[in-house]
C-alpha cells in the first residue's frame, strides 16, 4: 500500500505521513523543502520516497503523476494563504496561492482519479478548510480557493457514485490549526485559550488522525471538532452579507505585527 502526500514537510501533511506510515503505508512525500523531507523520511516506519516539487507549476504536477502512478491514496494537502484586503495584497503571491491551492489540486485529482477508475480502487483526500463555506473578507483569495476544493470534490463524488465506482473522494474542512500556515500568511489564530477561541483551534496531529480515519471509511465531507460542525451549519441560517460583516471583524484581529 502506498500514499502520496503533498505539503508533507510540515503541519497536517507531516502528521498524516506519520499516521499512515504506522498503518503500514509506504509514503511518497512531496514538498518544496528538501531538508524537511529528509527529516520526515528519517522519522517514518515504512519506505519513503521524497519528491521536491513546486506544485504551482503545472508541468511539475503532471510529472509527479508520471513519477508515481501506482498509489492507493492521494492526499492533496499543499496550500497557503495570502492575508489582507484584496486591493492591497500582492497579485503574484495570490496567483501562486491559487495555483497551489486550487489548480494543482485539480490537476492531481483529475489525473490520479483517471488511474484509480481503471483499477476501480483508490482514495483521494483533498484538504480544504472551514473557510470553504463562507465569504472571507481580508482573506478573499484563500477562502475562494478552498471553496473551489470543496465544490470540486463534492461534484466528483457524485460522478463516481453514479458510476458505482469503488474509488472514494473526501474533503477535509478543518478550522484553525497551529501550523506554519500562520507564519506564511502573517496571521495568528491566538493561543486557543481566549474565550472566543476555546474549542476552535485544534492540534494538527488530532486533525490528521481524524481525517484519515474518516477518509478510510469513505466519508465525503470531514469536519473535525464539534464547534466547527456548528459553524458549518450556521451558514444555513445566517445570510452571507451578515456573515461577511462578522468575519471581517474576526479576520481583522488575526494580523500579526512584524
C-alpha positions in Angstrom: 0.0 0.0 0.0 1.3 3.4 -0.9 0.1 7.0 -0.1 1.2 10.2 -1.9 1.0 13.3 0.3 1.6 16.9 -0.9 2.6 19.5 1.6 4.2 16.8 3.6 7.1 18.9 5.1 5.1 20.3 8.0 1.8 20.6 9.7 -1.1 18.3 8.8 0.7 16.7 5.9 3.7 15.8 8.2 1.3 14.2 10.7 -0.6 12.3 8.1 2.6 10.8 6.8 3.4 9.5 10.3 -0.1 8.1 10.9 -0.3 6.3 7.5 3.3 5.0 7.9 2.4 3.5 11.2 -0.6 1.8 9.5 1.8 0.2 7.0 1.6 2.5 4.1 4.7 3.4 2.1 4.9 7.1 1.6 5.7 9.4 -1.3 6.3 12.8 0.4 6.0 15.9 -1.8 7.0 19.4 -0.8 9.4 22.2 -1.8 11.9 21.8 1.0 14.5 19.0 0.6 15.8 19.3 4.2 12.4 19.0 5.7 11.5 16.0 3.5 14.8 14.3 4.6 13.9 14.9 8.2 10.5 13.3 7.6 12.0 10.3 5.8 14.2 9.6 8.8 11.3 9.5 11.2 8.9 7.2 9.3 8.5 3.4 9.8 8.0 2.4 6.2 9.6 3.0 2.8 9.7 6.7 1.9 10.3 8.4 -1.4 10.7 12.2 -1.3 9.9 14.5 -4.2 10.9 18.1 -4.2 8.2 19.8 -6.3 6.7 23.3 -6.8 3.1 22.4 -7.3 2.3 25.9 -8.5 4.0 24.8 -11.7 1.6 22.8 -14.0 4.3 20.7 -15.6 5.7 19.7 -12.3 2.3 18.5 -11.2 2.0 16.4 -14.4 5.5 15.0 -13.9 4.5 14.0 -10.3 1.7 11.8 -11.7 4.0 10.1 -14.1 6.5 9.5 -11.3 4.0 7.9 -9.0 1.1 6.3 -10.9 0.8 3.3 -8.6 -0.5 4.7 -5.4 -3.5 3.8 -3.3 -4.1 7.1 -1.6 -3.7 10.7 -2.8 -3.7 13.5 -0.2 -3.8 17.0 -1.7 -2.7 18.9 1.3 -0.3 21.5 -0.1 -1.5 25.1 0.3 -1.0 28.5 1.8 -2.8 31.8 2.4 -2.3 35.5 1.5 -3.9 37.8 4.1 -5.0 41.4 3.5 -7.6 43.4 1.7 -7.9 42.5 -1.9 -6.9 45.9 -3.3 -3.6 45.8 -1.4 -2.3 42.2 -1.5 0.4 41.2 -3.9 -1.1 39.8 -7.1 1.8 37.5 -7.9 1.6 35.9 -4.4 -2.2 35.4 -4.8 -1.8 33.8 -8.2 0.8 31.4 -6.8 -1.6 30.6 -4.0 -4.4 29.9 -6.4 -2.1 27.7 -8.5 -1.1 25.8 -5.4 -4.4 25.6 -3.5 -6.8 25.0 -6.5 -5.0 24.4 -9.8 -2.6 21.8 -8.5 -5.3 20.1 -6.6 -7.4 20.0 -9.7 -4.6 18.6 -11.9 -3.6 15.9 -9.4 -7.2 14.9 -8.6 -8.1 14.6 -12.2 -5.1 12.6 -13.3 -5.0 10.3 -10.4 -8.7 9.6 -10.4 -8.4 8.5 -14.0 -5.8 5.9 -12.9 -7.9 4.9 -9.9 -11.0 4.4 -12.1 -9.1 2.0 -14.3 -8.3 -0.1 -11.2 -11.7 0.6 -9.6 -9.9 1.3 -6.4 -8.2 4.2 -4.6 -8.9 7.1 -2.2 -8.4 10.8 -2.6 -8.4 13.3 0.3 -8.5 17.0 -0.7 -7.7 19.4 2.1 -9.9 22.5 2.0 -10.9 24.4 5.1 -13.9 25.6 7.1 -13.3 28.7 5.1 -14.8 26.9 2.1 -18.3 27.5 3.5 -18.1 31.3 3.9 -17.2 34.7 2.4 -13.7 35.7 3.5 -13.0 39.5 3.6 -9.3 40.1 4.3 -8.7 36.6 3.2 -10.7 36.6 0.0 -8.5 34.6 -2.4 -7.7 32.0 0.2 -11.4 31.4 1.1 -12.3 31.3 -2.6 -9.6 28.8 -3.4 -10.8 26.5 -0.6 -14.4 26.8 -1.8 -13.1 25.5 -5.2 -11.5 22.5 -3.5 -14.8 21.8 -1.6 -17.1 22.0 -4.6 -14.9 20.1 -7.0 -14.6 17.2 -4.5 -18.4 17.2 -4.0 -19.1 17.1 -7.7 -16.5 14.4 -8.4 -18.0 12.2 -5.6 -21.4 12.3 -7.2 -20.0 11.4 -10.6 -18.2 8.4 -9.0 -21.4 7.4 -7.1 -23.4 7.3 -10.3 -20.8 5.2 -12.0 -20.9 2.8 -9.0 -17.1 3.2 -8.7 -15.2 1.9 -5.7 -13.0 5.0 -5.8 -13.7 7.4 -3.0 -13.1 11.1 -2.6 -13.2 13.1 0.6 -12.7 16.7 1.5 -11.2 17.8 4.8 -12.6 21.1 6.2 -10.7 22.0 9.4 -10.9 25.1 11.4 -7.9 26.9 12.7 -4.8 24.7 13.3 -1.5 25.8 14.6 0.9 25.1 11.7 3.4 27.1 9.6 0.3 28.4 7.7 0.2 31.3 10.3 3.8 32.4 9.6 3.4 32.2 5.8 0.1 34.2 5.9 1.3 36.6 8.5 -1.7 35.9 10.8 -2.2 34.5 14.3 -5.0 32.3 15.4 -4.2 33.1 19.0 -3.3 30.7 21.8 -6.6 28.8 21.8 -7.2 29.9 25.4 -9.2 33.1 24.6 -12.9 32.9 25.3 -13.8 33.1 21.6 -11.2 30.6 20.6 -11.9 27.8 23.0 -12.8 24.6 21.1 -11.9 26.2 17.8 -8.2 25.7 17.5 -7.2 22.0 17.2 -3.8 20.3 17.2 -2.5 19.2 13.8 -2.0 15.6 14.8 -5.6 15.3 16.1 -6.9 16.7 12.8 -4.8 14.4 10.7 -5.8 11.3 12.7 -9.5 12.2 12.5 -9.3 12.9 8.8 -7.5 9.7 7.9 -10.0 7.6 9.9 -12.9 9.2 8.1 -11.3 9.0 4.7 -10.7 5.3 5.1 -14.4 4.9 5.9 -15.3 6.8 2.7 -16.7 9.9 4.4 -17.2 12.7 1.9 -17.1 15.9 4.0 -14.8 15.7 7.0 -15.1 18.5 9.6 -13.0 17.9 12.8 -14.4 19.4 16.0 -17.9 19.9 17.3 -17.7 23.6 17.2 -16.6 23.7 13.6 -19.5 21.5 12.7 -21.8 24.1 14.3 -20.0 26.8 12.3 -20.5 25.0 9.1 -24.2 24.5 9.9 -24.6 28.2 10.7 -24.2 29.2 7.1 -27.7 27.8 6.5 -29.3 30.3 8.9 -27.0 33.4 8.7 -27.0 35.4 5.5 -23.8 35.8 3.5 -24.0 39.5 3.9 -24.2 39.3 7.7 -21.5 36.6 7.8 -19.1 38.8 5.7 -19.5 41.6 8.3 -18.9 39.2 11.2 -15.9 37.6 9.5 -14.3 41.0 8.6 -14.3 41.8 12.3 -12.8 38.4 13.2 -10.2 38.5 10.4 -9.0 42.0 11.3 -7.8 40.7 14.6 -5.6 38.0 13.1 -3.0 40.2 11.5 0.4 39.8 13.2 2.7 42.8 13.6 6.2 42.4 12.1 
